[in-house]
Amino acid sequence: MSPNIDPRGTGHVLDIDHLRVTFATDAGDVYAVKDVSLEVNPGEVVAIVGESGSGKTVTAKTILGLLPETAISSGAVLINGNNVISVSPAKLRQIRGRDVAMVFQEPSTALNPVFTVGWQIAEGIRAHAHGTGGRVSAKEAKSRAIDALRKVGIPDPENRVDYYPHQFSGGQKQRVVIAAALALNPGLIVADEPTTALDVTVQAEILQLLRDLRDKYGTSIVLITHNMGVVADLADRVVVMYQGDVVEEATAKVLFAEPKQEYTRKLLAAVPHLGRNSASEGMTARAHQDRKVLVEAKGLTIEYPGRLGSPGFKAVDGVSFTLSEGEVFGLVGESGSGKTTIGRAIAGLNRTTGGSLKVLDYEMLNLKERTFKPLRKEIGFVFQDPAASFNPQLTIGDCVAEPLIIHSNPTPAQARKRVGELLESVQLPASYADRFPHELSGGQRQRASLARALILNPKLLIADEPTSALDVSVQAVVLELFKDIQSEFGFAALFISHDLAVVDILSHWVGVLYKGKLVEQGLGTQVMGNPQHDYTRRLIASLPVPDPDEQARRREASRSLLAG
């Protein structure tokens, strides 16, 4: 009998039957999963989608028995005839890794930095051998770890098995996490947002790897994601969750073509799609040139010195561009391309080492904080993760007012009035000023972060991946808000992102960074519609779109491009 088949004869790898999960809190029970039933067949990819709070991740964690002690579960989660909810801890340890394994969202936190990746993969192999009364020698465990690394496409696995996590790129670390999950050949993998933190080209590689696991080895996959492009690219069947319930279930092709529920239709409508509603429609290159320049880079270089005589690292290498008033300049590229380094240099948070960078007519080369400080009030910054950028011990009102207090010394009444005005302009009630950051949702915190960046009426705004951590529907609201606010206040903005569709919606002018060099720039419609550089073409080809048929065509075109 195939190890992927349920011995009860249903043929399912996973059966979830009337699952309910509640969390006990001081305020009473909170229902996270209300009544969920679904199944997964051998060699099938089932995507569970929905916004934060829909119950999708709680459902996924229930499959491996990873819920905290405050959770109360009922119903059944059957894997190879074993109900994960009711089995003993010893039996649960046997099921994990052997029958089902998990791929976590952030590989950097899933891997232990002080052990080699080979040791970490072998750890699970040794633990299961010990649990079943057998023994695996260190040599055999290492050999199986090498095989697992080879299976996920890590080059030179015989040597790299002894590498530490920091010696791998982000995409390779995710491959290592998948290798650890595959070490015991489980029939089912639960992948919780496995590509959210990855660039589009690396994301395409991981999706192809998961597809190969399904097609070559018959591995079943439960995919948890809010990225509908990823769903269209990989899933066979889709389960849509909303507030703890399954509201719709269908094959991927049917769901994208004919969604039945209003919530599903809204979810799909919120997905940014390259080429639709481009901000640069109707703009001309002449209009870009005729506006007053606020940021001008000429041959900009930012180099970090090496240690102990080793050569330095050029994060930014000879970059030239201009950002004009009232304009949004979208800066795209993979992690390590230098886009965040440039954004921080414009804000005076990174030092430039060569060329020229003028910000509001101030030369940033050989920056002196004393002379630059008066210009800081003209520059706003929206960070990627608002939860990390807000002081958790201060109210939202205090966090938003902080730049105003530092630069303008207002009275408490003046500060509160200004904070209330800004919160309402970003579609938050003024009363939210009295709440703490943890009392707001991710989208609400990002709106408050935008209010803080605007409180001094800056001429220039730097937004560093401000929507990458948000659900698709929340992202759509924040993007529309950003467009409205930018039009109303008229500030210039540097919008940094690896999501080309998001940049296309917001940006008038687009620059593409690759390994520290600006390889292409121009009007958004030109760069996205008729890319001239091979790297730009690869980026665009790697971006999954929320249409299974179109995505299949794009995937083939991308393979041809890479082969060429």
Secondary structure as UniProt FT lines:
FT   TURN            3..4
FT   TURN            7..10
FT   STRAND          14..25
FT   TURN            26..27
FT   STRAND          28..40
FT   TURN            42..43
FT   STRAND          45..49
FT   TURN            52..53
FT   HELIX           56..63
FT   TURN            64..65
FT   TURN            69..70
FT   STRAND          71..79
FT   TURN            80..81
FT   STRAND          82..83
FT   TURN            84..86
FT   HELIX           89..98
FT   STRAND          100..103
FT   HELIX           107..110
FT   TURN            113..114
FT   HELIX           117..131
FT   TURN            132..133
FT   HELIX           138..151
FT   TURN            152..153
FT   HELIX           157..160
FT   TURN            161..162
FT   HELIX           165..167
FT   HELIX           170..182
FT   TURN            183..184
FT   STRAND          188..192
FT   TURN            194..197
FT   HELIX           200..217
FT   STRAND          220..225
FT   HELIX           228..234
FT   STRAND          237..242
FT   TURN            243..244
FT   STRAND          245..251
FT   HELIX           252..257
FT   HELIX           262..269
FT   TURN            274..275
FT   TURN            279..282
FT   HELIX           285..290
FT   STRAND          293..304
FT   TURN            308..309
FT   STRAND          313..324
FT   TURN            325..326
FT   STRAND          328..332
FT   TURN            335..336
FT   HELIX           339..346
FT   TURN            347..348
FT   STRAND          354..359
FT   TURN            360..361
FT   STRAND          362..363
FT   TURN            365..366
FT   HELIX           369..372
FT   HELIX           373..378
FT   STRAND          379..382
FT   HELIX           386..389
FT   TURN            392..393
FT   HELIX           396..408
FT   HELIX           412..425
FT   TURN            426..427
FT   HELIX           430..434
FT   HELIX           437..439
FT   HELIX           442..454
FT   TURN            455..456
FT   STRAND          460..464
FT   TURN            466..469
FT   HELIX           472..489
FT   STRAND          492..497
FT   HELIX           500..506
FT   STRAND          509..514
FT   TURN            515..516
FT   STRAND          517..523
FT   HELIX           524..529
FT   HELIX           534..542
FT   HELIX           548..563
//
